[in-house]
């Protein structure tokens, strides 16, 4: 039996997805209302679960899940992914492979948002560098981690909670810290 809250959330999410032309399968699970702002292309694969409320997952409690996709950008989330109360922001593109777990409060950002020099920041607000992010299959990203522009995280790797990832992570590696550093192989 579907509760009134679940029915309301499904209905609101359906209208949001229609408005922003999100491509999705019928086999997705959405817990809470997903925040979306898209002028690009957003694709959600089969059996994707997105938690977007404290009721769905207490980790990342103060957050909800948001997908923000700029004009001409893409966000592709492949089959079996699970995301809790996290932000995915694409100015160019973010591709997330199969069976990726993204812990509560994570941010995946393919843009610097603003130039680094103060003169350019004033003259060119919101025109920072952007590079695509690629996260391969079976990756686990711990709670409150930040993945920055241009990063590629290879299959079967783990990012420890609270890490800031600024460099590529090889296959089956565990990284952690700020900035994230190699800890050991994930065997």
C-alpha positions in Angstrom: 0.0 0.0 0.0 1.3 3.4 -1.0 1.2 6.1 1.7 -0.1 9.6 0.9 3.4 11.0 1.3 4.9 8.4 -1.1 2.1 9.0 -3.6 2.6 12.8 -3.4 6.4 12.4 -3.8 6.0 10.1 -6.8 3.6 12.5 -8.5 5.8 15.6 -7.8 8.9 13.8 -9.1 7.1 12.6 -12.2 6.1 16.2 -13.0 9.6 17.5 -12.4 11.1 14.7 -14.6 8.6 15.5 -17.4 9.2 19.3 -17.2 13.0 18.8 -17.4 12.8 16.0 -19.9 14.7 13.5 -17.7 15.1 10.2 -19.4 14.3 7.4 -16.9 13.1 3.8 -16.6 10.0 2.7 -14.6 12.3 0.7 -12.4 13.8 3.6 -10.5 13.2 4.3 -6.8 12.9 7.9 -5.6 12.6 8.5 -1.8 11.7 12.1 -1.2 11.5 14.9 -3.8 14.5 15.2 -6.1 15.6 18.8 -6.9 16.4 19.2 -10.6 17.4 22.1 -12.8 18.3 21.1 -16.3 18.8 22.7 -19.6 20.9 19.7 -20.7 20.3 16.0 -20.8 19.7 13.9 -17.7 19.5 10.0 -18.0 18.7 7.6 -15.2 19.2 3.9 -15.8 17.3 0.9 -14.5 17.1 0.1 -10.8 18.6 3.5 -9.8 17.7 4.6 -6.2 17.9 8.2 -5.2 17.3 9.2 -1.6 16.4 12.8 -1.1 15.2 13.2 2.5 16.2 12.6 6.1 13.5 9.9 6.2 15.2 8.0 3.4 18.8 8.2 4.8 19.9 10.0 7.9 23.5 10.4 6.5 23.5 13.7 4.7 20.6 14.7 6.9 20.8 18.4 6.1 20.8 17.8 2.4 18.5 16.5 -0.4 19.5 15.1 -3.7 19.8 17.6 -6.6 20.8 17.1 -10.3 21.8 20.3 -12.0 22.7 20.2 -15.7 23.7 23.2 -17.7 22.8 23.8 -21.3 24.6 21.4 -23.5 25.8 19.3 -20.6 24.9 15.7 -19.7 24.4 13.7 -16.5 24.2 9.9 -17.1 23.6 7.7 -14.1 23.8 4.0 -15.2 21.9 0.9 -13.9 21.9 0.0 -10.2 23.3 3.2 -8.8 22.3 4.3 -5.3 22.6 8.0 -4.3 21.7 9.5 -0.9 21.1 13.2 -0.3 23.9 14.4 -2.8 24.5 17.1 -5.4 25.5 16.3 -8.9 26.3 19.5 -10.9 27.3 19.3 -14.6 28.4 22.2 -16.7 30.1 19.8 -19.3 29.3 16.2 -18.3 29.2 13.6 -15.6 29.0 9.9 -16.3 28.4 7.5 -13.5 28.8 3.8 -14.2 26.8 0.7 -13.1 26.3 -0.1 -9.4 28.0 3.0 -8.0 27.1 3.9 -4.4 27.3 7.6 -3.5 27.0 8.3 0.3 25.0 11.1 1.9 26.1 14.7 1.5 28.4 14.1 -1.4 29.0 16.7 -4.1 30.1 15.8 -7.7 31.1 19.1 -9.4 32.6 19.3 -12.9 33.1 23.1 -12.7 35.2 25.6 -10.7 32.1 27.9 -11.0 34.3 31.0 -10.9 37.7 31.9 -12.3 40.6 31.7 -9.8 42.1 35.2 -10.3 40.2 38.0 -8.5 40.1 40.3 -11.6 38.6 37.5 -13.8 36.2 36.5 -11.0 34.6 39.9 -11.0 34.5 40.3 -14.8 33.5 36.7 -15.6 31.4 35.5 -12.7 30.1 31.9 -13.2 32.6 31.3 -16.0 35.1 29.0 -14.2 36.9 26.1 -15.9 34.9 22.9 -16.4 36.0 19.3 -17.3 34.0 16.1 -17.5 33.9 13.6 -14.7 33.7 9.9 -15.2 33.0 7.4 -12.4 33.3 3.8 -13.6 31.4 0.7 -12.4 31.2 -0.6 -8.8 32.7 2.5 -7.2 31.8 3.5 -3.6 32.0 7.1 -2.6 31.8 7.7 1.2 29.6 10.3 2.8 30.4 14.0 2.5 33.1 13.5 -0.2 33.6 16.0 -3.0 34.6 14.9 -6.5 36.0 17.8 -8.5 36.3 18.6 -12.2 38.2 16.4 -14.6 38.4 13.4 -12.3 38.1 9.8 -13.5 37.5 7.2 -10.8 38.1 3.7 -12.2 36.1 0.5 -11.4 35.9 -1.1 -8.0 37.5 1.8 -6.2 36.6 3.4 -2.9 36.7 7.0 -1.8 36.8 7.4 2.0 34.2 9.5 3.7 35.0 13.3 3.8 37.5 13.1 1.0 38.2 15.8 -1.7 39.1 14.1 -4.9 41.2 16.2 -7.3 43.1 13.5 -9.2 42.2 10.3 -11.1 41.9 7.1 -9.1 43.1 3.9 -10.6 41.1 0.6 -10.7 40.5 -1.2 -7.3 42.2 1.6 -5.2 41.2 3.1 -1.9 41.8 6.9 -1.6 41.0 9.2 1.3 41.8 12.7 2.8 41.8 16.3 1.7 43.2 16.3 -0.9 42.5 12.6 -1.4 45.6 10.4 -1.6 46.2 6.7 -2.4 45.9 4.5 0.7 46.1 1.0 -0.7 44.8 -1.4 -3.3 41.2 -2.7 -2.8 41.7 -6.5 -3.0 
